Amino acid sequence: MLKASIMPVVIKANNTSCELAKGDDLGHTRCALCGIRPYSFCRCLNEDELKVFSKISSERMFSDKQNIFLQQEKSKNLYNITEGNIKIYQLLTDGRLQIIGFLYPGDFFGSYRQGKYNYSAQAIGNVKVCVFNETTLNKHLEKNPKLSRELLNITANELTLAQDRIRVLGKLTATERMANFILNISDQRARIKWQDNPVSLPMNRQDIADYLGLTIATVSREITRLKTSNIIKVLSASQIYINDRTKLSLLCT
């Protein structure tokens, strides 16, 4: 996101990420050319507002299985995904891991409670995120009602997704859960104008099982059931083609 005295791009490696140092013009260029911007919370900003906004963000890259932050860490930053996928999870009191969601390009995350993150976030494959210092962003929001409204909409959407998850775990059968999961990922890709069929499943079967409240064996069995019914075609371990979207949708009701 820069000007005449352009700073070079410096990649600083640490134990969790690489950070691209920024100057004014470089930061603005990054924001202006960002392909995911039309689907991110900053889409409401005009050109002049974007120039100001770009100065408060930086870019970081994470590799597969690297943690962006951990549950109960002191919250410092908020994040917006520009490339890749992230899983968010919580450690239960008995030591078990509960995956509570998968995030995609355009998703804003880093919510916290009493100054600490209430979940962990981990990269699935290579990930690139925009990083915002929490204090700095909050000051910026006070000056920009449009941006505040966008984040309020995101919060409302998160509540809806949480309610949907309760419905999935509490009411749907294993087949319905699997169908719902595949369609949701397809819809997420369509939202950012990416190919929604075949459906890419970057997460492993264990993560899918944990998220859906099923066993790995049940996940494999339900995928086979959908395949045998010719509703889907399994192209690879990470790609599924939807043969009949109508039938798949009917399984979700």
Backbone as CSV, one residue per row, in Angstrom:
resi,resn,N_x,N_y,N_z,CA_x,CA_y,CA_z,C_x,C_y,C_z
1,MET,0.898,-1.130,0.000,0.000,0.000,0.000,0.899,1.131,0.000
2,LEU,2.631,3.885,-1.977,3.822,4.680,-1.594,4.140,5.963,-2.386
3,LYS,5.147,6.857,-2.298,5.408,8.185,-2.789,6.825,8.304,-3.277
4,ALA,7.339,9.488,-3.450,8.666,9.652,-4.033,9.740,8.946,-3.234
5,SER,9.690,9.069,-1.925,10.684,8.387,-1.097,10.225,6.969,-0.825
6,ILE,10.234,6.145,-1.882,9.688,4.794,-1.788,10.609,3.900,-0.978
7,MET,10.019,3.210,-0.025,10.775,2.241,0.744,10.808,0.934,-0.025
8,PRO,11.899,0.190,0.041,11.948,-1.106,-0.621,11.037,-2.089,0.095
9,VAL,10.587,-3.106,-0.637,9.807,-4.160,-0.006,10.764,-5.037,0.778
10,VAL,10.545,-5.128,2.076,11.414,-5.922,2.938,10.601,-7.062,3.504
11,ILE,11.046,-8.278,3.311,10.353,-9.449,3.847,11.061,-9.885,5.112
12,LYS,10.373,-9.801,6.235,10.955,-10.169,7.521,10.372,-11.497,7.960
13,ALA,11.180,-12.497,8.066,10.701,-13.810,8.490,10.756,-13.912,10.003
14,ASN,9.697,-14.466,10.596,9.754,-14.807,12.008,9.158,-16.187,12.176
15,ASN,8.822,-16.558,13.388,8.398,-17.936,13.593,6.997,-18.219,13.099
16,THR,6.248,-17.188,12.698,4.900,-17.465,12.215,4.609,-16.923,10.837
17,SER,5.357,-15.934,10.368,4.934,-15.328,9.117,6.043,-14.549,8.467
18,CYS,5.744,-14.101,7.247,6.585,-13.114,6.578,5.770,-11.840,6.462
19,GLU,6.383,-10.705,6.752,5.661,-9.432,6.677,6.305,-8.551,5.630
20,LEU,5.486,-7.994,4.753,5.969,-7.073,3.744,5.888,-5.670,4.307
21,ALA,7.052,-5.057,4.507,7.066,-3.680,5.005,6.428,-2.770,3.973
22,LYS,5.835,-1.669,4.437,5.076,-0.843,3.519,5.470,0.619,3.653
23,GLY,5.202,1.368,2.588,5.269,2.815,2.624,3.964,3.286,2.028
24,ASP,3.726,4.591,1.954,2.421,5.106,1.552,1.984,4.636,0.170
25,ASP,2.833,4.848,-0.857,2.430,4.527,-2.226,2.332,3.029,-2.455
26,LEU,3.283,2.290,-1.898,3.258,0.842,-2.061,1.997,0.257,-1.458
27,GLY,1.638,0.730,-0.258,0.435,0.243,0.390,-0.809,0.574,-0.405
28,HIS,-0.882,1.795,-0.920,-2.057,2.185,-1.691,-2.171,1.372,-2.964
29,THR,-1.039,1.140,-3.640,-1.052,0.323,-4.858,-1.558,-1.076,-4.550
30,ARG,-1.089,-1.654,-3.452,-1.529,-2.997,-3.065,-3.037,-3.021,-2.844
31,CYS,-3.554,-2.025,-2.152,-4.998,-1.972,-1.893,-5.792,-1.749,-3.183
32,ALA,-5.308,-0.830,-4.018,-6.029,-0.490,-5.246,-6.092,-1.666,-6.207
33,LEU,-5.049,-2.505,-6.216,-4.981,-3.634,-7.143,-5.483,-4.939,-6.529
34,CYS,-5.896,-4.893,-5.280,-6.327,-6.113,-4.593,-7.571,-6.701,-5.259
35,GLY,-7.464,-7.930,-5.748,-8.580,-8.563,-6.440,-9.741,-8.907,-5.536
36,ILE,-9.482,-8.993,-4.240,-10.536,-9.382,-3.314,-11.232,-8.170,-2.698
37,ARG,-10.761,-6.972,-2.994,-11.323,-5.754,-2.400,-12.833,-5.607,-2.617
38,PRO,-13.372,-5.925,-3.821,-14.822,-5.769,-4.008,-15.657,-6.638,-3.075
39,TYR,-15.026,-7.621,-2.417,-15.763,-8.547,-1.555,-15.327,-8.423,-0.098
40,SER,-14.496,-7.420,0.201,-14.001,-7.206,1.557,-14.708,-6.019,2.205
41,PHE,-14.518,-5.870,3.503,-15.205,-4.791,4.225,-14.758,-3.407,3.766
42,CYS,-13.571,-3.304,3.142,-13.075,-2.000,2.683,-13.646,-1.594,1.328
43,ARG,-14.563,-2.370,0.783,-15.129,-2.066,-0.535,-15.912,-0.753,-0.548
44,CYS,-16.333,-0.300,0.625,-17.151,0.918,0.706,-16.324,2.195,0.569
45,LEU,-14.993,2.068,0.583,-14.140,3.253,0.568,-13.931,3.792,-0.838
46,ASN,-13.960,5.121,-0.967,-13.627,5.725,-2.256,-12.105,5.844,-2.372
47,GLU,-11.627,6.383,-3.482,-10.185,6.416,-3.753,-9.407,7.191,-2.686
48,ASP,-9.896,8.346,-2.308,-9.200,9.152,-1.298,-9.199,8.460,0.063
49,GLU,-10.325,7.865,0.416,-10.415,7.155,1.694,-9.498,5.942,1.701
50,LEU,-9.378,5.286,0.544,-8.518,4.111,0.446,-7.053,4.476,0.666
51,LYS,-6.645,5.636,0.162,-5.264,6.091,0.357,-4.952,6.242,1.841
52,VAL,-5.891,6.805,2.569,-5.708,6.968,4.013,-5.723,5.610,4.703
53,PHE,-6.673,4.777,4.304,-6.853,3.472,4.939,-5.644,2.569,4.718
54,SER,-5.040,2.649,3.536,-3.910,1.775,3.200,-2.717,1.992,4.123
55,LYS,-2.635,3.182,4.719,-1.497,3.494,5.586,-1.567,2.783,6.933
56,ILE,-2.730,2.270,7.290,-2.851,1.619,8.599,-2.827,0.100,8.487
57,SER,-2.568,-0.430,7.296,-2.545,-1.881,7.121,-1.181,-2.342,6.627
58,SER,-0.890,-3.605,6.874,0.303,-4.241,6.328,-0.112,-5.604,5.801
59,GLU,0.785,-6.285,5.158,0.475,-7.582,4.558,1.391,-8.653,5.141
60,ARG,0.814,-9.781,5.481,1.611,-10.903,5.989,1.253,-12.176,5.237
61,MET,2.237,-13.054,5.161,2.036,-14.346,4.517,2.312,-15.457,5.526
62,PHE,1.468,-16.472,5.502,1.619,-17.626,6.379,1.656,-18.887,5.529
63,SER,2.420,-19.869,5.957,2.471,-21.142,5.244,1.574,-22.161,5.940
64,ASP,1.399,-23.302,5.306,0.474,-24.331,5.782,0.711,-24.690,7.251
65,LYS,-0.371,-24.712,8.010,-0.396,-25.101,9.417,0.247,-24.082,10.366
66,GLN,0.616,-22.926,9.867,1.124,-21.888,10.765,-0.043,-21.161,11.423
67,ASN,0.114,-20.863,12.696,-0.934,-20.163,13.434,-0.822,-18.658,13.233
68,ILE,-1.931,-18.044,12.903,-1.977,-16.587,12.820,-2.018,-16.025,14.242
69,PHE,-2.813,-16.631,15.084,-2.816,-16.331,16.518,-3.427,-17.517,17.239
70,LEU,-3.261,-17.555,18.560,-3.753,-18.658,19.374,-4.810,-18.176,20.364
71,GLN,-5.712,-19.063,20.680,-6.748,-18.793,21.670,-6.115,-18.333,22.987
72,GLN,-6.678,-17.305,23.564,-6.249,-16.719,24.838,-5.000,-15.841,24.732
73,GLU,-4.425,-15.712,23.516,-3.358,-14.738,23.341,-3.940,-13.331,23.464
74,LYS,-3.123,-12.397,23.914,-3.565,-11.010,23.967,-3.839,-10.521,22.554
75,SER,-5.005,-9.942,22.352,-5.384,-9.500,21.006,-4.675,-8.199,20.662
76,LYS,-4.039,-8.184,19.491,-3.345,-6.982,19.020,-3.830,-6.556,17.647
77,ASN,-4.160,-7.556,16.811,-4.461,-7.269,15.411,-5.788,-7.867,14.974
78,LEU,-6.330,-7.301,13.903,-7.480,-7.845,13.188,-7.017,-8.122,11.766
79,TYR,-7.679,-9.054,11.086,-7.164,-9.554,9.818,-8.248,-9.648,8.752
80,ASN,-7.816,-9.518,7.498,-8.690,-9.728,6.351,-7.948,-10.628,5.361
81,ILE,-8.572,-11.732,4.965,-7.903,-12.688,4.073,-7.949,-12.184,2.634
82,THR,-6.791,-12.178,1.980,-6.737,-11.810,0.561,-6.422,-13.013,-0.322
83,GLU,-5.750,-14.018,0.233,-5.474,-15.250,-0.511,-5.459,-16.426,0.457
84,GLY,-6.007,-17.563,0.009,-5.920,-18.779,0.806,-7.100,-18.991,1.739
85,ASN,-6.956,-20.002,2.590,-8.024,-20.400,3.508,-7.470,-20.561,4.917
86,ILE,-8.327,-20.361,5.887,-7.936,-20.440,7.297,-8.990,-21.231,8.057
87,LYS,-8.534,-22.041,9.002,-9.490,-22.693,9.895,-9.398,-22.027,11.258
88,ILE,-10.536,-21.853,11.897,-10.567,-21.302,13.246,-11.100,-22.384,14.176
89,TYR,-10.476,-22.496,15.340,-10.820,-23.596,16.239,-10.640,-23.173,17.687
90,GLN,-11.260,-23.941,18.568,-11.130,-23.726,20.003,-10.685,-25.015,20.670
91,LEU,-9.898,-24.882,21.727,-9.547,-26.026,22.557,-10.547,-26.100,23.699
92,LEU,-11.197,-27.248,23.832,-12.186,-27.423,24.886,-11.490,-27.719,26.212
93,THR,-12.221,-27.632,27.293,-11.624,-27.826,28.620,-11.065,-29.232,28.806
94,ASP,-11.595,-30.207,28.060,-11.093,-31.580,28.177,-9.938,-31.860,27.217
95,GLY,-9.460,-30.816,26.522,-8.303,-30.979,25.643,-8.643,-31.256,24.195
96,ARG,-9.912,-31.511,23.913,-10.299,-31.767,22.526,-10.306,-30.479,21.712
97,LEU,-10.076,-30.646,20.408,-10.077,-29.502,19.491,-11.409,-29.452,18.758
98,GLN,-12.043,-28.291,18.754,-13.312,-28.105,18.046,-13.145,-27.055,16.963
99,ILE,-13.255,-27.484,15.708,-13.183,-26.530,14.606,-14.519,-25.802,14.518
100,ILE,-14.474,-24.480,14.535,-15.716,-23.704,14.535,-15.969,-23.002,13.209
101,GLY,-15.027,-23.112,12.277,-15.288,-22.505,10.979,-14.092,-22.534,10.052
102,PHE,-14.382,-22.312,8.771,-13.355,-22.155,7.747,-13.558,-20.788,7.107
103,LEU,-12.470,-20.074,6.910,-12.540,-18.717,6.374,-11.936,-18.665,4.985
104,TYR,-12.433,-17.721,4.175,-12.084,-17.639,2.760,-11.700,-16.200,2.404
105,PRO,-11.125,-15.998,1.212,-10.759,-14.638,0.807,-11.929,-13.661,0.962
106,GLY,-11.637,-12.521,1.549,-12.672,-11.525,1.817,-13.177,-11.557,3.241
107,ASP,-12.909,-12.653,3.964,-13.385,-12.765,5.341,-12.509,-11.938,6.286
108,PHE,-13.152,-11.277,7.228,-12.491,-10.447,8.236,-12.568,-11.198,9.558
109,PHE,-11.458,-11.298,10.274,-11.481,-12.100,11.500,-10.499,-11.547,12.532
110,GLY,-10.563,-12.132,13.730,-9.726,-11.692,14.835,-10.545,-11.179,16.001
111,SER,-11.812,-11.612,16.068,-12.666,-11.150,17.165,-12.080,-11.595,18.500
112,TYR,-12.350,-10.829,19.521,-11.738,-11.081,20.816,-12.724,-10.780,21.934
113,ARG,-12.366,-11.256,23.117,-13.206,-11.013,24.292,-12.292,-10.644,25.456
114,GLN,-12.557,-9.531,26.103,-11.769,-9.068,27.246,-10.278,-9.019,26.919
115,GLY,-9.972,-8.537,25.710,-8.578,-8.332,25.344,-7.834,-9.562,24.881
116,LYS,-8.536,-10.703,24.738,-7.882,-11.937,24.296,-8.671,-12.572,23.155
117,TYR,-7.952,-13.234,22.255,-8.634,-13.956,21.183,-9.403,-15.126,21.785
118,ASN,-10.641,-15.323,21.346,-11.432,-16.422,21.903,-11.403,-17.670,21.036
119,TYR,-10.540,-17.683,20.031,-10.299,-18.881,19.229,-8.920,-18.770,18.598
120,SER,-8.429,-19.881,18.040,-7.158,-19.895,17.311,-7.438,-19.881,15.818
121,ALA,-6.495,-19.344,15.050,-6.621,-19.299,13.589,-5.359,-19.891,12.975
122,GLN,-5.544,-20.831,12.039,-4.414,-21.538,11.435,-4.565,-21.587,9.922
123,ALA,-3.445,-21.393,9.221,-3.457,-21.398,7.757,-3.689,-22.798,7.210
124,ILE,-4.495,-22.867,6.143,-4.654,-24.094,5.362,-3.956,-23.825,4.034
125,GLY,-2.770,-24.380,3.851,-1.976,-24.029,2.682,-1.385,-22.636,2.861
126,ASN,-0.902,-22.054,1.777,-0.335,-20.703,1.848,-1.444,-19.657,1.941
127,VAL,-1.243,-18.695,2.806,-2.269,-17.686,3.090,-1.639,-16.293,3.094
128,LYS,-2.388,-15.332,2.589,-1.967,-13.933,2.638,-3.096,-13.127,3.286
129,VAL,-2.725,-12.287,4.236,-3.734,-11.490,4.941,-3.308,-10.030,5.036
130,CYS,-4.298,-9.153,5.109,-4.067,-7.759,5.482,-4.188,-7.689,6.998
131,VAL,-3.273,-6.974,7.625,-3.234,-6.892,9.086,-3.510,-5.462,9.540
132,PHE,-4.379,-5.338,10.534,-4.734,-4.026,11.079,-4.514,-4.042,12.585
133,ASN,-3.722,-3.114,13.067,-3.589,-2.974,14.508,-4.952,-2.595,15.086
134,GLU,-5.345,-3.313,16.115,-6.686,-3.147,16.684,-6.961,-1.711,17.138
135,THR,-6.026,-1.134,17.872,-6.209,0.229,18.389,-6.283,1.249,17.262
136,THR,-5.366,1.110,16.294,-5.332,2.047,15.169,-6.601,1.950,14.332
137,LEU,-7.061,0.717,14.090,-8.278,0.532,13.296,-9.485,1.128,14.007
138,ASN,-9.570,0.922,15.307,-10.705,1.468,16.055,-10.750,2.994,15.971
139,LYS,-9.586,3.635,16.032,-9.534,5.093,15.890,-9.996,5.516,14.500
140,HIS,-9.604,4.716,13.489,-9.996,5.024,12.114,-11.508,4.864,11.938
141,LEU,-12.074,3.857,12.585,-13.513,3.613,12.472,-14.322,4.775,13.046
142,GLU,-13.798,5.405,14.083,-14.490,6.549,14.685,-14.635,7.703,13.697
143,LYS,-13.723,7.767,12.729,-13.739,8.849,11.745,-14.451,8.458,10.454
144,ASN,-14.807,7.177,10.323,-15.398,6.710,9.069,-16.637,5.861,9.339
145,PRO,-17.815,6.477,9.410,-19.054,5.750,9.690,-19.350,4.650,8.671
146,LYS,-18.974,4.872,7.401,-19.242,3.854,6.371,-18.542,2.549,6.715
147,LEU,-17.289,2.662,7.112,-16.504,1.481,7.450,-17.047,0.809,8.704
148,SER,-17.491,1.615,9.647,-18.090,1.072,10.871,-19.336,0.261,10.549
149,ARG,-20.144,0.777,9.615,-21.365,0.056,9.228,-21.026,-1.269,8.554
150,GLU,-19.973,-1.268,7.724,-19.561,-2.504,7.063,-19.181,-3.560,8.094
151,LEU,-18.415,-3.154,9.103,-18.008,-4.107,10.133,-19.190,-4.552,10.983
152,LEU,-20.158,-3.671,11.162,-21.374,-4.045,11.885,-22.136,-5.104,11.100
153,ASN,-22.175,-4.949,9.780,-22.820,-5.948,8.926,-22.102,-7.284,9.021
154,ILE,-20.763,-7.238,9.093,-19.981,-8.463,9.222,-20.322,-9.168,10.528
155,THR,-20.435,-8.392,11.603,-20.784,-8.961,12.906,-22.156,-9.625,12.860
156,ALA,-23.100,-8.974,12.202,-24.445,-9.542,12.066,-24.404,-10.831,11.258
157,ASN,-23.567,-10.850,10.216,-23.441,-12.042,9.389,-22.819,-13.186,10.179
158,GLU,-21.836,-12.867,11.038,-21.211,-13.894,11.869,-22.236,-14.533,12.796
159,LEU,-23.152,-13.719,13.310,-24.202,-14.240,14.183,-25.103,-15.193,13.411
160,THR,-25.438,-14.832,12.172,-26.263,-15.702,11.327,-25.559,-17.025,11.061
161,LEU,-24.256,-16.960,10.763,-23.486,-18.175,10.502,-23.428,-19.061,11.744
162,ALA,-23.301,-18.436,12.914,-23.272,-19.203,14.159,-24.603,-19.917,14.373
163,GLN,-25.696,-19.240,14.052,-27.019,-19.855,14.180,-27.180,-21.006,13.195
164,ASP,-26.658,-20.819,11.980,-26.711,-21.890,10.983,-25.932,-23.107,11.461
165,ARG,-24.790,-22.866,12.085,-23.966,-23.980,12.570,-24.689,-24.759,13.663
166,ILE,-25.386,-24.051,14.552,-26.166,-24.722,15.589,-27.223,-25.613,14.948
167,ARG,-27.846,-25.104,13.879,-28.864,-25.894,13.174,-28.243,-27.135,12.542
168,VAL,-27.062,-26.954,11.919,-26.393,-28.073,11.252,-26.065,-29.173,12.252
169,LEU,-25.494,-28.795,13.394,-25.077,-29.788,14.379,-26.253,-30.374,15.153
170,GLY,-27.306,-29.597,15.303,-28.405,-30.052,16.139,-29.534,-30.752,15.425
171,LYS,-29.759,-30.433,14.150,-30.952,-30.922,13.479,-30.680,-31.809,12.261
172,LEU,-29.587,-31.585,11.560,-29.374,-32.271,10.286,-28.736,-33.641,10.457
173,THR,-29.086,-34.549,9.559,-28.456,-35.866,9.529,-27.051,-35.742,8.951
174,ALA,-26.289,-36.830,8.997,-24.924,-36.820,8.464,-24.922,-36.475,6.975
175,THR,-25.873,-37.045,6.226,-25.965,-36.760,4.787,-26.284,-35.295,4.549
176,GLU,-27.221,-34.756,5.326,-27.598,-33.348,5.186,-26.438,-32.422,5.548
177,ARG,-25.679,-32.796,6.569,-24.525,-31.979,6.965,-23.483,-31.927,5.852
178,MET,-23.218,-33.075,5.241,-22.211,-33.130,4.181,-22.667,-32.327,2.966
179,ALA,-23.933,-32.471,2.599,-24.476,-31.724,1.456,-24.418,-30.224,1.727
180,ASN,-24.800,-29.834,2.934,-24.770,-28.428,3.334,-23.353,-27.866,3.270
181,PHE,-22.389,-28.654,3.704,-20.983,-28.233,3.718,-20.472,-27.985,2.301
182,ILE,-20.736,-28.912,1.397,-20.278,-28.775,0.005,-20.902,-27.550,-0.654
183,LEU,-22.198,-27.370,-0.455,-22.883,-26.219,-1.061,-22.381,-24.892,-0.496
184,ASN,-22.120,-24.853,0.801,-21.636,-23.615,1.417,-20.292,-23.189,0.839
185,ILE,-19.401,-24.162,0.623,-18.094,-23.828,0.050,-18.261,-23.361,-1.390
186,SER,-19.133,-24.029,-2.135,-19.405,-23.615,-3.514,-19.946,-22.184,-3.546
187,ASP,-20.854,-21.878,-2.626,-21.435,-20.529,-2.556,-20.385,-19.483,-2.172
188,GLN,-19.474,-19.862,-1.271,-18.400,-18.942,-0.881,-17.540,-18.571,-2.081
189,ARG,-17.220,-19.558,-2.910,-16.392,-19.301,-4.094,-17.159,-18.445,-5.107
190,ALA,-18.445,-18.709,-5.247,-19.259,-17.913,-6.169,-19.339,-16.459,-5.710
191,ARG,-19.361,-16.257,-4.398,-19.455,-14.900,-3.833,-18.296,-14.018,-4.281
192,ILE,-17.110,-14.601,-4.404,-15.940,-13.810,-4.812,-15.604,-14.036,-6.287
193,LYS,-16.624,-14.506,-7.045,-16.510,-14.658,-8.499,-15.447,-15.679,-8.907
194,TRP,-15.234,-16.696,-8.064,-14.335,-17.786,-8.412,-15.165,-18.957,-8.917
195,GLN,-14.497,-19.885,-9.566,-15.189,-21.065,-10.077,-15.811,-21.829,-8.910
196,ASP,-17.126,-22.017,-8.967,-17.812,-22.681,-7.859,-18.051,-24.160,-8.104
197,ASN,-17.648,-24.651,-9.268,-17.786,-26.067,-9.582,-16.742,-26.422,-10.644
198,PRO,-15.790,-27.316,-10.321,-15.674,-28.157,-9.140,-15.472,-27.351,-7.849
199,VAL,-15.821,-27.995,-6.750,-15.668,-27.400,-5.426,-14.327,-27.828,-4.844
200,SER,-13.529,-26.846,-4.457,-12.226,-27.131,-3.851,-12.383,-27.319,-2.348
201,LEU,-11.833,-28.423,-1.831,-11.866,-28.710,-0.397,-10.431,-28.739,0.120
202,PRO,-9.856,-27.592,0.454,-8.453,-27.552,0.872,-8.198,-28.172,2.238
203,MET,-9.243,-28.282,3.056,-9.083,-28.852,4.387,-9.060,-30.380,4.315
204,ASN,-8.438,-31.039,5.298,-8.385,-32.503,5.282,-9.672,-33.100,5.856
205,ARG,-9.807,-34.410,5.702,-11.036,-35.095,6.129,-11.252,-34.982,7.642
206,GLN,-10.156,-35.005,8.406,-10.294,-34.885,9.857,-10.890,-33.536,10.235
207,ASP,-10.432,-32.481,9.571,-10.966,-31.144,9.851,-12.442,-31.050,9.475
208,ILE,-12.794,-31.650,8.338,-14.205,-31.655,7.926,-15.047,-32.383,8.965
209,ALA,-14.544,-33.545,9.406,-15.268,-34.341,10.397,-15.445,-33.564,11.702
210,ASP,-14.378,-32.927,12.172,-14.460,-32.152,13.415,-15.467,-31.013,13.284
211,TYR,-15.448,-30.351,12.151,-16.346,-29.216,11.937,-17.806,-29.659,11.911
212,LEU,-18.063,-30.792,11.264,-19.445,-31.262,11.110,-19.927,-32.104,12.286
213,GLY,-19.044,-32.381,13.244,-19.430,-33.207,14.373,-19.620,-34.658,13.987
214,LEU,-18.804,-35.136,13.037,-18.879,-36.511,12.548,-17.519,-37.185,12.713
215,THR,-17.454,-38.476,12.427,-16.173,-39.177,12.382,-15.635,-39.142,10.956
216,ILE,-14.344,-39.413,10.801,-13.767,-39.461,9.457,-14.460,-40.540,8.633
217,ALA,-14.734,-41.679,9.269,-15.393,-42.782,8.565,-16.761,-42.349,8.043
218,THR,-17.499,-41.584,8.846,-18.825,-41.119,8.420,-18.713,-40.126,7.274
219,VAL,-17.736,-39.227,7.333,-17.517,-38.278,6.240,-17.237,-39.024,4.943
220,SER,-16.345,-40.015,4.997,-16.013,-40.800,3.800,-17.238,-41.545,3.285
221,ARG,-18.023,-42.095,4.204,-19.222,-42.836,3.817,-20.251,-41.925,3.154
222,GLU,-20.424,-40.717,3.673,-21.410,-39.798,3.100,-20.972,-39.280,1.734
223,ILE,-19.677,-39.056,1.566,-19.174,-38.652,0.251,-19.408,-39.769,-0.754
224,THR,-19.157,-41.014,-0.324,-19.403,-42.167,-1.197,-20.885,-42.285,-1.535
225,ARG,-21.750,-42.022,-0.549,-23.193,-42.091,-0.774,-23.629,-41.068,-1.833
226,LEU,-23.125,-39.854,-1.728,-23.455,-38.812,-2.705,-22.894,-39.148,-4.081
227,LYS,-21.725,-39.763,-4.090,-21.099,-40.175,-5.352,-21.901,-41.301,-6.004
228,THR,-22.294,-42.294,-5.219,-23.067,-43.427,-5.738,-24.419,-42.970,-6.280
229,SER,-24.990,-41.952,-5.660,-26.273,-41.398,-6.114,-26.110,-40.485,-7.325
230,ASN,-24.874,-40.326,-7.781,-24.530,-39.480,-8.937,-24.848,-38.001,-8.699
231,ILE,-24.907,-37.616,-7.435,-25.127,-36.208,-7.106,-23.812,-35.440,-7.216
232,ILE,-22.721,-36.112,-6.865,-21.391,-35.510,-6.996,-20.449,-36.484,-7.693
233,LYS,-19.339,-35.960,-8.156,-18.247,-36.772,-8.684,-16.985,-36.378,-7.927
234,VAL,-16.265,-37.363,-7.399,-15.026,-37.092,-6.667,-13.876,-37.058,-7.668
235,LEU,-13.329,-35.869,-7.891,-12.237,-35.707,-8.849,-10.889,-36.003,-8.211
236,SER,-10.754,-35.667,-6.940,-9.524,-35.930,-6.186,-9.850,-35.783,-4.710
237,ALA,-8.841,-35.956,-3.861,-9.068,-35.822,-2.422,-9.490,-34.405,-2.047
238,SER,-9.178,-33.437,-2.906,-9.477,-32.037,-2.582,-10.428,-31.368,-3.573
239,GLN,-11.031,-32.147,-4.467,-11.957,-31.557,-5.446,-13.171,-32.445,-5.673
240,ILE,-14.331,-31.812,-5.604,-15.597,-32.503,-5.847,-16.378,-31.736,-6.902
241,TYR,-16.923,-32.465,-7.858,-17.753,-31.833,-8.888,-19.217,-32.103,-8.563
242,ILE,-20.025,-31.053,-8.556,-21.461,-31.201,-8.283,-22.174,-31.543,-9.581
243,ASN,-22.661,-32.775,-9.682,-23.404,-33.195,-10.875,-24.831,-32.660,-10.877
244,ASP,-25.451,-32.655,-9.712,-26.859,-32.249,-9.613,-27.032,-31.324,-8.410
245,ARG,-26.961,-30.036,-8.664,-27.049,-29.054,-7.581,-28.434,-29.034,-6.939
246,THR,-29.460,-29.275,-7.740,-30.826,-29.271,-7.209,-31.007,-30.374,-6.177
247,LYS,-30.570,-31.579,-6.514,-30.696,-32.697,-5.571,-29.860,-32.461,-4.320
248,LEU,-28.672,-31.886,-4.515,-27.812,-31.601,-3.365,-28.478,-30.573,-2.449
249,SER,-29.114,-29.577,-3.047,-29.806,-28.543,-2.269,-30.992,-29.121,-1.505
250,LEU,-31.698,-30.048,-2.130,-32.857,-30.660,-1.479,-32.461,-31.450,-0.236
251,LEU,-31.229,-31.962,-0.237,-30.754,-32.714,0.922,-30.499,-31.815,2.125
252,CYS,-30.397,-30.518,1.889,-30.081,-29.575,2.969,-31.315,-29.087,3.702
253,THR,-32.489,-29.380,3.169,-33.722,-28.844,3.759,-34.301,-29.786,4.795
